[in-house]
């Protein structure tokens, strides 16, 4: 695949690079390309900022083990940032601005001049204030510059042997809470546990449990909605979700779509 080589070549004139690595396929491919060209001069950094699902953290660790890239995990608490927890339409901007500051500190300490992330061309068509925050802080997006779409990224990741090539897209747990509703540790915890229940009981892969004023609105991949036809399992899920604090539970029969929570909140 020609674009894999183009992505690797993007790093050819870089002395060292810091890769902002989540647990997903996009930044995984960037980390792979960076390590392929730069070896030990490439550093992957994952931020455990308390709104990251633990599954994502585990995935990030696995990715780095597969690639062989150096991996640093940093921890801080986004819930201490009032601009973030008030959860307005600029939530992602505040999140990524804070992340950028941490990344710049590490880059300075490690004498790394180039910082990159996993933003791809498909991300540019949605409302993504977080991308603007990263760009404002000098973080570059090789996947965009090479012109890689999500589908092409998955294909490339499969070709180079990354196990996350088919991992469903994910985002921070705060994205399950509509704009204008405060983000709290309690809400984040029940969202994460709720999504684990859905995966365990139904075997669904693409899962969102939206927390809308205490009501759980469940989204799964459109091809997985039929799983909820099993009444016994659905009853079990409802009982468990109510035990962890949800007042009511509804299933979104239209399935998961990125950004749907923003529509709900309007």
Backbone as CSV, one residue per row, in Angstrom:
resi,resn,N_x,N_y,N_z,CA_x,CA_y,CA_z,C_x,C_y,C_z
1,UNK,0.858,-1.200,0.000,0.000,0.000,0.000,0.894,1.251,0.000
2,UNK,0.757,2.043,-1.036,1.649,3.189,-1.246,1.618,4.187,-0.088
3,UNK,0.428,4.407,0.469,0.305,5.438,1.509,1.002,5.051,2.818
4,UNK,1.217,3.764,3.038,1.984,3.349,4.225,3.408,3.880,4.101
5,UNK,3.977,3.732,2.927,5.341,4.226,2.694,5.388,5.748,2.754
6,UNK,4.341,6.385,2.261,4.276,7.843,2.325,4.225,8.319,3.772
7,UNK,3.483,7.575,4.597,3.389,7.931,6.010,4.742,7.752,6.695
8,UNK,5.407,6.661,6.392,6.752,6.452,6.958,7.701,7.562,6.511
9,UNK,7.614,7.917,5.234,8.509,8.941,4.687,8.274,10.307,5.322
10,UNK,7.064,10.526,5.813,6.759,11.804,6.467,7.719,12.035,7.633
11,UNK,8.166,10.945,8.252,9.044,11.047,9.420,10.530,11.043,9.056
12,UNK,10.855,10.897,7.782,12.243,10.681,7.381,13.176,11.849,7.702
13,UNK,12.649,13.065,7.736,13.506,14.215,8.027,13.365,14.706,9.466
14,UNK,12.719,13.890,10.297,12.528,14.248,11.709,13.612,13.558,12.547
15,UNK,14.200,14.301,13.471,15.225,13.716,14.344,14.602,12.888,15.462
16,UNK,13.473,13.355,15.970,12.761,12.649,17.042,11.311,13.098,17.013
17,UNK,10.432,12.293,17.605,9.013,12.628,17.559,8.285,12.075,18.776
18,UNK,7.291,12.824,19.219,6.393,12.387,20.287,5.041,12.119,19.650
19,UNK,4.523,10.909,19.864,3.218,10.523,19.316,2.185,10.497,20.439
20,UNK,1.156,11.322,20.310,0.037,11.279,21.261,-0.783,10.043,20.923
21,UNK,-0.697,9.028,21.765,-1.278,7.721,21.455,-2.487,7.418,22.324
22,UNK,-3.621,7.205,21.693,-4.799,6.719,22.407,-4.782,5.206,22.303
23,UNK,-5.928,4.565,22.463,-5.962,3.113,22.301,-6.527,2.698,20.966
24,UNK,-6.672,3.669,20.037,-7.316,3.387,18.766,-6.367,3.141,17.612
25,UNK,-6.944,2.856,16.458,-6.162,2.451,15.293,-5.427,3.620,14.643
26,UNK,-5.995,4.821,14.700,-5.389,5.955,14.003,-4.001,6.291,14.547
27,UNK,-3.943,6.573,15.842,-2.645,6.913,16.435,-1.717,5.702,16.469
28,UNK,-2.299,4.493,16.462,-1.470,3.281,16.412,-0.682,3.229,15.108
29,UNK,-1.333,3.558,14.004,-0.642,3.538,12.710,0.434,4.622,12.655
30,UNK,0.143,5.780,13.248,1.137,6.851,13.301,2.352,6.403,14.112
31,UNK,2.084,5.768,15.250,3.186,5.281,16.098,4.012,4.226,15.361
32,UNK,3.333,3.351,14.627,4.032,2.324,13.845,4.978,2.969,12.825
33,UNK,4.466,3.953,12.097,5.274,4.604,11.064,6.446,5.366,11.673
34,UNK,6.178,6.054,12.794,7.240,6.815,13.460,8.357,5.897,13.937
35,UNK,7.969,4.785,14.553,8.959,3.839,15.064,9.712,3.164,13.921
36,UNK,9.020,2.911,12.812,9.662,2.279,11.655,10.804,3.140,11.127
37,UNK,10.618,4.451,11.134,11.632,5.366,10.608,12.659,5.797,11.644
38,UNK,12.192,5.985,12.890,13.050,6.625,13.888,13.516,5.711,15.017
39,UNK,12.927,4.529,15.123,13.334,3.604,16.180,13.209,4.215,17.563
40,UNK,14.274,4.205,18.329,14.248,4.677,19.713,14.062,6.187,19.830
41,UNK,14.115,6.908,18.699,13.897,8.360,18.724,12.411,8.706,18.651
42,UNK,11.552,7.681,18.628,10.100,7.878,18.650,9.566,7.506,20.031
43,UNK,8.756,8.372,20.595,8.175,8.150,21.924,6.660,8.274,21.850
44,UNK,5.955,7.243,22.313,4.492,7.291,22.387,4.080,7.718,23.796
45,UNK,3.128,8.648,23.875,2.656,9.138,25.172,1.139,8.978,25.245
46,UNK,0.676,8.305,26.279,-0.753,8.123,26.516,-1.134,8.845,27.805
47,UNK,-2.196,9.625,27.741,-2.653,10.369,28.916,-3.823,9.652,29.572
48,UNK,-3.641,9.283,30.819,-4.723,8.721,31.628,-5.290,9.888,32.431
49,UNK,-6.305,10.545,31.854,-6.804,11.788,32.456,-8.134,11.611,33.179
50,UNK,-8.424,10.391,33.564,-9.582,10.021,34.386,-10.912,10.023,33.633
51,UNK,-10.904,10.418,32.354,-12.105,10.241,31.542,-11.838,9.245,30.415
52,UNK,-10.663,8.635,30.453,-10.296,7.609,29.478,-10.736,6.244,30.003
53,UNK,-11.500,5.519,29.198,-11.915,4.170,29.596,-10.678,3.287,29.768
54,UNK,-10.706,2.439,30.766,-9.549,1.577,31.043,-9.261,0.617,29.898
55,UNK,-10.287,0.269,29.122,-10.074,-0.570,27.938,-9.149,0.120,26.944
56,UNK,-9.292,1.446,26.848,-8.454,2.211,25.928,-7.006,2.218,26.403
57,UNK,-6.832,2.324,27.710,-5.481,2.323,28.279,-4.806,0.972,28.043
58,UNK,-5.553,-0.098,28.242,-5.013,-1.434,27.990,-4.642,-1.601,26.517
59,UNK,-5.491,-1.077,25.651,-5.232,-1.174,24.224,-3.967,-0.406,23.850
60,UNK,-3.774,0.777,24.433,-2.582,1.587,24.160,-1.316,0.826,24.552
61,UNK,-1.353,0.173,25.704,-0.196,-0.606,26.152,0.095,-1.750,25.188
62,UNK,-0.962,-2.421,24.743,-0.796,-3.551,23.817,-0.214,-3.083,22.487
63,UNK,-0.705,-1.946,22.002,-0.216,-1.391,20.737,1.295,-1.167,20.808
64,UNK,1.736,-0.547,21.885,3.160,-0.217,22.017,4.027,-1.463,22.144
65,UNK,3.484,-2.482,22.785,4.214,-3.751,22.878,4.369,-4.389,21.503
66,UNK,3.308,-4.334,20.698,3.361,-4.902,19.348,4.371,-4.159,18.467
67,UNK,4.364,-2.839,18.567,5.230,-2.023,17.721,6.672,-2.038,18.212
68,UNK,6.821,-2.052,19.538,8.154,-1.966,20.124,8.577,-0.541,20.429
69,UNK,7.630,0.383,20.355,7.922,1.790,20.591,7.969,2.088,22.088
70,UNK,8.828,3.012,22.475,8.873,3.444,23.878,7.532,4.064,24.245
71,UNK,7.066,3.768,25.459,5.716,4.207,25.854,5.751,4.859,27.228
72,UNK,5.184,6.039,27.304,5.077,6.771,28.566,3.611,7.051,28.846
73,UNK,3.167,6.691,30.041,1.792,6.987,30.456,1.835,8.100,31.490
74,UNK,1.104,9.173,31.219,1.030,10.282,32.173,-0.362,10.320,32.783
75,UNK,-0.445,10.753,34.028,-1.729,10.794,34.729,-2.007,12.190,35.268
76,UNK,-3.203,12.640,35.018,-3.708,13.869,35.642,-5.229,13.793,35.646
77,UNK,-5.880,14.688,36.343,-7.322,14.591,36.542,-8.053,15.755,35.881
78,UNK,-8.711,15.472,34.764,-9.468,16.509,34.062,-10.623,17.053,34.901
79,UNK,-11.066,16.273,35.874,-12.198,16.705,36.692,-11.833,17.867,37.610
80,UNK,-10.549,18.193,37.683,-10.112,19.356,38.453,-10.145,20.636,37.617
81,UNK,-10.486,20.495,36.339,-10.539,21.625,35.413,-11.986,22.066,35.226
82,UNK,-12.347,23.199,35.826,-13.728,23.684,35.774,-14.185,23.955,34.341
83,UNK,-13.280,24.431,33.497,-13.648,24.689,32.102,-14.087,23.402,31.407
84,UNK,-13.523,22.283,31.842,-13.882,20.989,31.277,-15.171,20.449,31.889
85,UNK,-15.261,20.451,33.212,-16.399,19.798,33.874,-17.724,20.521,33.668
86,UNK,-17.685,21.808,33.351,-18.955,22.507,33.094,-19.593,22.020,31.798
87,UNK,-18.778,21.408,30.921,-19.275,20.653,29.777,-20.094,21.497,28.794
88,UNK,-19.488,22.592,28.327,-20.149,23.352,27.268,-19.636,22.870,25.911
89,UNK,-19.980,23.567,24.857,-19.614,23.115,23.517,-18.106,23.161,23.256
90,UNK,-17.373,23.797,24.153,-15.918,23.872,24.006,-15.191,22.859,24.882
91,UNK,-15.931,21.875,25.405,-15.338,20.875,26.298,-14.084,20.238,25.693
92,UNK,-14.177,19.790,24.459,-13.041,19.115,23.822,-11.868,20.065,23.609
93,UNK,-12.170,21.341,23.392,-11.104,22.334,23.241,-10.312,22.444,24.538
94,UNK,-11.034,22.526,25.656,-10.366,22.626,26.965,-9.597,21.346,27.282
95,UNK,-10.169,20.208,26.934,-9.515,18.914,27.162,-8.195,18.834,26.413
96,UNK,-8.246,19.149,25.119,-7.057,19.019,24.285,-6.029,20.125,24.548
97,UNK,-6.490,21.258,25.019,-5.546,22.307,25.404,-4.728,21.854,26.606
98,UNK,-5.410,21.263,27.592,-4.712,20.761,28.776,-3.768,19.622,28.404
99,UNK,-4.232,18.711,27.552,-3.380,17.613,27.088,-2.139,18.164,26.388
100,UNK,-2.330,19.158,25.536,-1.213,19.741,24.790,-0.142,20.293,25.712
101,UNK,-0.574,20.925,26.788,0.397,21.486,27.737,1.248,20.384,28.353
102,UNK,0.629,19.265,28.687,1.374,18.136,29.244,2.332,17.543,28.213
103,UNK,1.866,17.433,26.977,2.717,16.885,25.919,3.909,17.788,25.644
104,UNK,3.677,19.094,25.659,4.774,20.039,25.411,5.819,19.969,26.524
105,UNK,5.376,19.759,27.744,6.320,19.611,28.861,7.214,18.398,28.658
106,UNK,6.604,17.290,28.251,7.371,16.063,28.027,8.338,16.246,26.857
107,UNK,7.835,16.851,25.771,8.677,17.064,24.593,9.892,17.928,24.939
108,UNK,9.660,18.956,25.740,10.759,19.826,26.141,11.771,19.066,26.992
109,UNK,11.265,18.270,27.911,12.126,17.491,28.793,12.955,16.482,28.016
110,UNK,12.348,15.885,26.999,13.014,14.847,26.202,13.743,15.419,24.981
111,UNK,13.702,16.740,24.855,14.344,17.422,23.723,13.774,16.951,22.383
112,UNK,12.456,16.838,22.337,11.744,16.442,21.124,11.029,17.665,20.555
113,UNK,11.243,17.923,19.288,10.667,19.123,18.677,9.367,18.876,17.920
114,UNK,9.123,17.637,17.528,7.951,17.330,16.711,6.950,16.500,17.518
115,UNK,5.709,16.974,17.582,4.628,16.250,18.252,3.537,15.956,17.222
116,UNK,3.006,14.734,17.257,2.000,14.329,16.269,0.843,13.602,16.951
117,UNK,-0.281,13.548,16.248,-1.443,12.825,16.766,-2.046,11.958,15.668
118,UNK,-3.220,11.375,15.943,-3.838,10.450,14.997,-5.031,11.016,14.247
119,UNK,-5.162,12.333,14.185,-6.253,12.932,13.419,-6.161,12.520,11.961
120,UNK,-7.287,12.101,11.371,-7.288,11.711,9.955,-8.236,12.604,9.159
121,UNK,-8.260,12.435,7.845,-9.028,13.344,6.996,-10.530,13.273,7.272
122,UNK,-11.022,12.117,7.699,-12.455,11.999,7.998,-12.851,12.813,9.224
123,UNK,-11.903,13.036,10.130,-12.194,13.805,11.336,-12.473,15.269,11.029
124,UNK,-11.997,15.747,9.911,-12.077,17.167,9.608,-13.483,17.614,9.219
125,UNK,-14.362,16.674,8.919,-15.715,17.033,8.490,-16.702,17.176,9.620
126,UNK,-16.296,16.929,10.854,-17.187,16.987,12.013,-16.807,18.194,12.862
127,UNK,-17.654,18.510,13.834,-17.344,19.599,14.770,-16.337,19.069,15.775
128,UNK,-15.078,19.472,15.655,-14.014,18.946,16.490,-13.141,20.087,17.045
129,UNK,-13.631,20.805,18.054,-12.816,21.883,18.637,-11.512,21.374,19.231
130,UNK,-11.469,20.087,19.595,-10.247,19.511,20.144,-9.112,19.512,19.135
131,UNK,-9.457,19.300,17.857,-8.433,19.313,16.811,-7.814,20.699,16.706
132,UNK,-8.652,21.729,16.805,-8.156,23.099,16.749,-7.196,23.381,17.901
133,UNK,-7.525,22.870,19.082,-6.665,23.079,20.249,-5.300,22.435,20.039
134,UNK,-5.285,21.230,19.482,-4.023,20.543,19.216,-3.193,21.307,18.183
135,UNK,-3.848,21.760,17.124,-3.151,22.515,16.086,-2.578,23.813,16.648
136,UNK,-3.356,24.480,17.503,-2.910,25.734,18.115,-1.651,25.547,18.944
137,UNK,-1.454,24.328,19.422,-0.303,24.038,20.274,0.818,23.319,19.520
138,UNK,0.756,23.358,18.207,1.858,22.862,17.396,1.890,21.371,17.153
139,UNK,0.793,20.695,17.452,0.752,19.243,17.239,0.298,18.965,15.804
140,UNK,1.085,18.192,15.075,0.831,17.939,13.669,0.080,16.620,13.456
141,UNK,-0.520,16.498,12.283,-1.344,15.326,11.967,-0.875,14.685,10.661
142,UNK,0.077,13.753,10.742,0.623,13.118,9.532,-0.433,12.412,8.682
143,UNK,-1.446,11.822,9.318,-2.475,11.111,8.553,-3.233,12.071,7.645
144,UNK,-3.442,13.292,8.118,-4.106,14.308,7.300,-3.189,14.745,6.171
145,UNK,-1.933,14.973,6.507,-0.987,15.469,5.498,-0.731,14.445,4.393
146,UNK,-0.821,13.174,4.750,-0.653,12.116,3.746,-1.975,11.838,3.026
147,UNK,-3.086,12.232,3.652,-4.396,12.054,3.035,-5.039,10.714,3.297
148,UNK,-4.863,10.198,4.507,-5.418,8.881,4.853,-6.801,8.999,5.485
149,UNK,-7.747,8.242,4.943,-9.094,8.165,5.495,-9.150,7.043,6.537
150,UNK,-10.241,6.977,7.269,-10.391,5.929,8.284,-10.325,4.543,7.662
151,UNK,-10.996,4.364,6.545,-10.998,3.052,5.887,-9.591,2.664,5.451
152,UNK,-8.860,3.622,4.908,-7.491,3.348,4.469,-6.582,3.047,5.661
153,UNK,-6.826,3.723,6.774,-6.032,3.488,7.982,-6.241,2.068,8.488
154,UNK,-7.482,1.626,8.504,-7.769,0.252,8.961,-7.109,-0.775,8.038
155,UNK,-7.172,-0.528,6.749,-6.541,-1.435,5.798,-5.027,-1.468,6.000
156,UNK,-4.440,-0.291,6.169,-2.987,-0.211,6.375,-2.581,-0.912,7.673
157,UNK,-3.363,-0.685,8.731,-3.058,-1.301,10.019,-3.124,-2.819,9.934
158,UNK,-4.085,-3.324,9.169,-4.199,-4.769,8.981,-2.987,-5.297,8.219
159,UNK,-2.586,-4.571,7.186,-1.465,-5.014,6.353,-0.146,-5.068,7.124
160,UNK,0.024,-4.148,8.079,1.282,-4.134,8.842,1.194,-4.974,10.119
161,UNK,0.018,-5.575,10.359,-0.111,-6.524,11.457,-0.495,-5.954,12.806
162,UNK,-1.134,-4.777,12.810,-1.585,-4.211,14.083,-2.920,-4.839,14.482
163,UNK,-2.997,-5.387,15.682,-4.201,-6.111,16.107,-5.411,-5.198,16.277
164,UNK,-5.184,-3.893,16.367,-6.304,-2.957,16.575,-6.927,-2.500,15.257
165,UNK,-6.561,-3.125,14.153,-7.027,-2.651,12.840,-8.552,-2.573,12.754
166,UNK,-9.251,-3.459,13.477,-10.718,-3.453,13.430,-11.347,-3.022,14.748
167,UNK,-10.557,-2.402,15.623,-11.091,-1.945,16.901,-12.100,-0.817,16.663
168,UNK,-13.288,-0.911,17.252,-14.285,0.151,17.065,-13.768,1.500,17.555
169,UNK,-14.179,2.556,16.892,-13.790,3.902,17.314,-14.343,4.182,18.707
170,UNK,-13.574,4.943,19.463,-14.025,5.287,20.808,-13.657,6.733,21.096
171,UNK,-14.138,7.240,22.194,-13.845,8.609,22.617,-13.916,8.634,24.135
172,UNK,-13.537,9.745,24.726,-13.513,9.805,26.193,-14.920,9.627,26.758
173,UNK,-14.990,9.145,27.981,-16.284,8.853,28.602,-17.157,10.098,28.750
174,UNK,-16.524,11.269,28.838,-17.283,12.516,28.984,-18.162,12.792,27.770
175,UNK,-17.803,12.210,26.631,-18.575,12.440,25.412,-19.953,11.781,25.483
176,UNK,-20.195,10.981,26.505,-21.504,10.324,26.675,-22.491,11.233,27.421
177,UNK,-22.015,12.376,27.895,-22.852,13.293,28.675,-23.166,14.519,27.825
178,UNK,-24.443,14.862,27.630,-24.800,15.995,26.762,-24.204,17.312,27.243
179,UNK,-23.895,18.170,26.283,-23.420,19.504,26.633,-24.374,20.173,27.612
180,UNK,-23.805,20.854,28.566,-24.619,21.584,29.541,-24.897,20.805,30.810
181,UNK,-24.667,19.496,30.795,-24.831,18.679,31.999,-23.444,18.395,32.582
182,UNK,-23.281,18.705,33.855,-21.956,18.652,34.482,-21.363,17.248,34.461
183,UNK,-20.066,17.204,34.230,-19.318,15.947,34.251,-18.842,15.681,35.671
184,UNK,-19.151,14.513,36.196,-18.713,14.131,37.545,-18.075,12.748,37.504
185,UNK,-17.303,12.447,38.520,-16.663,11.138,38.624,-17.709,10.031,38.708
186,UNK,-18.801,10.302,39.422,-19.866,9.305,39.581,-20.494,8.956,38.234
187,UNK,-20.778,9.966,37.426,-21.397,9.714,36.126,-20.450,8.947,35.205
188,UNK,-19.188,9.325,35.220,-18.207,8.642,34.376,-18.073,7.180,34.761
189,UNK,-18.106,6.912,36.065,-17.958,5.534,36.547,-19.133,4.667,36.115
190,UNK,-20.343,5.190,36.240,-21.490,4.359,35.872,-21.592,4.184,34.350
191,UNK,-21.113,5.169,33.595,-21.072,5.019,32.142,-20.117,3.895,31.760
192,UNK,-18.922,3.908,32.351,-17.922,2.889,32.008,-18.387,1.495,32.410
193,UNK,-18.941,1.374,33.607,-19.443,0.069,34.055,-20.630,-0.359,33.193
194,UNK,-21.498,0.588,32.857,-22.657,0.281,32.027,-22.252,-0.255,30.664
195,UNK,-21.246,0.349,30.061,-20.790,-0.122,28.757,-20.157,-1.503,28.854
196,UNK,-19.500,-1.757,29.963,-18.940,-3.098,30.190,-20.052,-4.136,30.277
197,UNK,-21.145,-3.788,30.958,-22.287,-4.702,31.055,-22.843,-5.032,29.671
198,UNK,-23.016,-4.019,28.832,-23.565,-4.238,27.496,-22.662,-5.177,26.690
199,UNK,-21.364,-4.971,26.784,-20.411,-5.814,26.054,-20.432,-7.249,26.580
200,UNK,-20.479,-7.388,27.905,-20.442,-8.725,28.506,-21.714,-9.516,28.234
201,UNK,-22.862,-8.858,28.351,-24.145,-9.558,28.231,-24.509,-9.858,26.779
202,UNK,-24.244,-8.895,25.892,-24.678,-9.051,24.497,-23.541,-9.334,23.517
203,UNK,-22.306,-9.131,23.952,-21.188,-9.330,23.038,-21.043,-8.227,22.010
204,UNK,-21.675,-7.086,22.248,-21.592,-5.957,21.321,-20.181,-5.366,21.347
205,UNK,-19.752,-4.845,20.218,-18.404,-4.271,20.116,-18.425,-2.746,20.151
206,UNK,-19.332,-2.149,19.377,-19.456,-0.682,19.349,-20.542,-0.292,20.338
207,UNK,-20.155,0.297,21.460,-21.120,0.562,22.533,-20.976,1.984,23.077
208,UNK,-22.115,2.647,23.247,-22.171,3.905,23.977,-23.339,3.830,24.954
209,UNK,-23.089,4.142,26.207,-24.166,4.330,27.171,-24.205,5.816,27.480
210,UNK,-25.181,6.514,26.903,-25.333,7.942,27.131,-26.007,8.177,28.473
211,UNK,-25.493,9.120,29.238,-26.075,9.466,30.539,-26.780,10.808,30.384
212,UNK,-28.084,10.773,30.226,-28.869,11.979,29.986,-29.707,12.271,31.221
213,UNK,-29.152,13.105,32.096,-29.816,13.419,33.378,-30.178,12.161,34.156
214,UNK,-29.300,11.174,34.140,-29.533,9.951,34.902,-30.237,8.854,34.138
215,UNK,-30.696,9.154,32.928,-31.337,8.140,32.086,-30.287,7.563,31.132
216,UNK,-30.256,6.245,31.010,-29.301,5.591,30.115,-29.921,5.403,28.739
217,UNK,-29.253,5.947,27.727,-29.663,5.729,26.332,-28.552,4.916,25.682
218,UNK,-28.871,3.701,25.280,-27.851,2.762,24.807,-27.800,2.733,23.287
219,UNK,-26.580,2.895,22.773,-26.345,2.795,21.339,-25.317,1.682,21.088
220,UNK,-25.600,0.868,20.098,-24.622,-0.116,19.623,-24.545,0.025,18.110
221,UNK,-23.615,-0.674,17.484,-23.502,-0.623,16.035,-24.822,-1.009,15.382
222,UNK,-25.134,-0.389,14.252,-26.411,-0.644,13.585,-26.617,-2.125,13.285
223,UNK,-25.517,-2.842,13.072,-25.603,-4.279,12.791,-25.751,-5.102,14.064
224,UNK,-25.722,-4.422,15.228,-25.813,-5.135,16.506,-27.124,-4.857,17.250
225,UNK,-27.942,-3.944,16.728,-29.186,-3.564,17.408,-30.093,-4.770,17.649
226,UNK,-30.081,-5.715,16.718,-30.945,-6.904,16.832,-30.608,-7.756,18.047
227,UNK,-29.413,-7.568,18.630,-29.030,-8.338,19.816,-29.990,-8.108,20.978
228,UNK,-30.589,-6.922,21.014,-31.472,-6.576,22.130,-32.834,-7.262,22.050
229,UNK,-33.050,-8.058,21.016,-34.302,-8.809,20.893,-34.385,-9.932,21.928
230,UNK,-33.234,-10.293,22.515,-33.220,-11.343,23.536,-33.685,-10.760,24.863
231,UNK,-34.959,-10.958,25.160,-35.594,-10.310,26.308,-34.940,-10.668,27.645
232,UNK,-34.544,-11.903,27.806,-33.928,-12.316,29.064,-32.653,-11.538,29.334
233,UNK,-31.843,-11.382,28.298,-30.598,-10.633,28.439,-30.880,-9.148,28.661
234,UNK,-31.885,-8.623,27.970,-32.235,-7.215,28.123,-32.713,-6.933,29.546
235,UNK,-33.524,-7.839,30.077,-34.002,-7.690,31.456,-32.830,-7.695,32.441
236,UNK,-31.869,-8.575,32.197,-30.679,-8.645,33.045,-29.904,-7.329,32.997
237,UNK,-29.759,-6.781,31.792,-29.038,-5.519,31.630,-29.746,-4.387,32.369
238,UNK,-31.057,-4.311,32.223,-31.824,-3.237,32.868,-31.655,-3.277,34.386
239,UNK,-31.715,-4.472,34.944,-31.536,-4.624,36.394,-30.159,-4.114,36.812
240,UNK,-29.130,-4.502,36.074,-27.763,-4.118,36.431,-27.549,-2.606,36.283
241,UNK,-28.100,-2.027,35.222,-27.934,-0.588,35.022,-28.638,0.216,36.109
242,UNK,-29.768,-0.264,36.556,-30.475,0.446,37.634,-29.732,0.310,38.963
243,UNK,-29.074,-0.823,39.149,-28.306,-1.024,40.383,-27.129,-0.052,40.488
244,UNK,-26.585,0.376,39.347,-25.440,1.297,39.401,-25.872,2.762,39.293
245,UNK,-27.188,3.005,39.319,-27.634,4.392,39.453,-28.409,5.003,38.312
246,UNK,-28.656,4.260,37.228,-29.457,4.820,36.147,-30.946,4.731,36.495
247,UNK,-31.688,5.799,36.219,-33.113,5.851,36.560,-33.971,5.077,35.568
248,UNK,-33.623,5.171,34.290,-34.381,4.494,33.247,-33.435,4.108,32.115
249,UNK,-33.871,3.180,31.289,-33.014,2.669,30.214,-33.815,2.594,28.920
250,UNK,-33.246,3.150,27.846,-33.857,3.028,26.530,-32.788,2.562,25.534
251,UNK,-33.246,1.867,24.504,-32.352,1.390,23.451,-32.569,2.250,22.209
252,UNK,-31.508,2.791,21.658,-31.596,3.575,20.434,-31.642,2.603,19.253
253,UNK,-32.816,2.470,18.649,-32.998,1.492,17.568,-32.325,1.923,16.262
254,UNK,-31.886,3.174,16.197,-31.194,3.646,14.997,-29.696,3.340,15.046
255,UNK,-29.215,2.864,16.207,-27.819,2.495,16.329,-26.884,3.662,16.555
256,UNK,-25.614,3.351,16.728,-24.597,4.359,17.044,-24.267,5.235,15.846
257,UNK,-24.109,6.529,16.124,-23.592,7.469,15.143,-22.773,8.517,15.874
258,UNK,-21.570,8.773,15.397,-20.690,9.745,16.039,-21.341,11.113,16.098
259,UNK,-21.230,11.760,17.277,-21.756,13.110,17.437,-23.231,13.175,17.777
260,UNK,-23.899,12.039,17.910,-25.344,12.046,18.157,-25.689,12.724,19.476
261,UNK,-24.820,12.626,20.455,-25.069,13.241,21.756,-25.216,14.751,21.625
262,UNK,-24.507,15.364,20.671,-24.593,16.801,20.483,-25.987,17.201,19.984
263,UNK,-26.572,16.334,19.165,-27.913,16.588,18.673,-28.913,16.474,19.810
264,UNK,-28.719,15.446,20.663,-29.609,15.232,21.804,-29.607,16.459,22.710
265,UNK,-28.437,17.052,22.876,-28.289,18.152,23.837,-28.877,19.458,23.321
266,UNK,-29.059,19.606,22.017,-29.542,20.869,21.465,-30.996,21.129,21.806
